[in-house]
Amino acid sequence: MKNIRISYSFSPAAALRALTRPALLLLLLLPLLLSACVSTPASRIAENQDYFDSLPLADQARIRSGQIDIGFTPDMVRLALGEPSRVLVRRQADTPAPLEVWLYTATERRYDRQRIELHDFDGVPIRRPTSAMATVLLEREIPGARIEFLNGAVHAWEAPAESLRQ
């Protein structure tokens, strides 16, 4: 039997040459594509410049800084805060028109290492104590702003003190 010798070396330049053109193009454009997903008041204003310019200067200043006020329309709130995470409809006895409620939330994600017990395929625990470490994704929803619209205008809003200043 012959002795076989295997050697391996890694070269970043060789790895780049091995990439196909579409894969290389995707790799180069990935940061640009990911940054396009971020929505800021400035980017939303740029997309709706004509509407923004038609607003009073005081409202423009609030929107530019990501703030809202009583009387803002849904379009003004979208410019300031973006699309809501959820939209609810609330009916109450003292107002004939339903209230539209916009909720803004953030999701906190983190990974945690946890010990899990291993089971047989039929769900029965294995006879000897057997466990393994697994990485588990933990998600938590963090409440943000809650905005109520009545007849097409902000009727009330609430938020954590640090997120929306009045």
N, C-alpha and C positions, 0 to 999 in steps of 0.2 A: 504494500500500500504506500502510495506517495504522500509525502507531507505537503499539505496545502497551506499556503500563506495568504491571508487576506489582510489587505491594508485599506484604510479608509481615511480620506482627508476631506475637509469641508472648506470650500472657498465661496465667499459671498458672491463674487463675480461670476463663478460658474453656476451658482444657483439662479442668479438673474438671467443668465444666458439660457438656462433650461426652461424658463417660463415661456409660455406661448404668448404671442402678441395680445390676444384678448385678455389673458390673465394679467399681463403686465399693465395694460391700459386700465383694468379694473383696480389694480393695486395702486396706481398713481392717482386715480380719480376718487378713491375711497374717502380720503379726508374731505374733499370738496362735497361729496354726496352726503356725508354725515353732518357737515356744518349747515347744509341746506335744510336740515330737519329742525333746526333751532329757530323758534319764532320769538322775536323781540318787538317791543313797541316800535322801534325804528324800522324794522323790516315790514311790519304790518302797515305802518304809515306810508312807506314807500310804495306798497302795493295798492294803496287807496289814497293817493296824494290829492286828487281832486276833491274827494269828500272831506278829507282832513283840512284842506285849505278853506273850505266853506264854513268851518266851525268858528265860533268866537275864540279870540286869542286866549282867554282864561281857560277855556275847555281844552284848547290845543296844548297848553302848558301842562295841564293835569294828565292828559293822555300820554304826552311825550315822556312823563316821569312814571307812567304805569299806575296812575291813580284814577279813581272814579268818583262820582258825586251823585247826589240825589237829582233826579231829572234826566240823567244820561239815557240815551236810547240804547237798544241792544247793539247797534252798529258801533257806537262810541265805546261801549264796554269791550266789544271784540277788539277794537284798535288798542285799547289800553292793556287788556289782560289776555287776549287770545280766545280761542274756543274753550268753552267750559268742559270739564270732565264729565258732568252729567247735567241733564235738564229734567226738572220735575214740574208737575202742575199741582198747585195747592188750591183747594176751595175752602172758603170759610164763610160763616153765616153773615158777618157784617159787611162783606163786599160781594156784590152780585157778580162781578167779573172774576174769573179765576186768576190767581197769581202764578206767574211763571218763575220758577226758582232755578237759578244757575249755581252749580257747585263747582268749585275749583279745588282740586286735591293734588297732592304729589305722592309718588310711591317711593318708599325707601326700600332698597333691595340690598341684602348682604348675604354672604355665604358663611355657613357655620359648619364646623366639623362635629358630627354626632355619632355616637356608637349605636348601631342597630343590631337587633337580634336576627340571626339567620334561621329560616324555616325551610322545611322540606317542600317539595312542589305541591303537596296537597294541603299545605298550611300548618302542618303539625310541626312543632319545634323539633329540631334535631336533638337526638338523645344526649349528646355531650354538649356542654355549654359552648356555643359558638356565636361569635359576634364579629362585626367588622366596623371599621370607621367609614363613614360616607360623608360627602360634602352635600349639604342641603341648602337650597335657596329659601331664604326667609323674606317675605314681603310684608310691608306694613303701609297702610294708607294714612297719609298725614292730611288732616283737614286744612283747607285754606279759606278762601273767601266764599261767602254764601250771599247771593244777590237776588233780591225779589223785584220782579217787574209787575207793575199794574198799569194797564192801558198803554203798554208800549214804552214805559219809562221806569227808571230805577225808583222804586218806592221805599226800599230799605236795603241795607247791606250790613254785613258783619264779617269780621276777619280777625285773625290773630293780630295783636297790636303792632307787631314788627312787620307784617306783610303789606298792609294798606294804611297809609297815614292820611288823616283828614286835614 
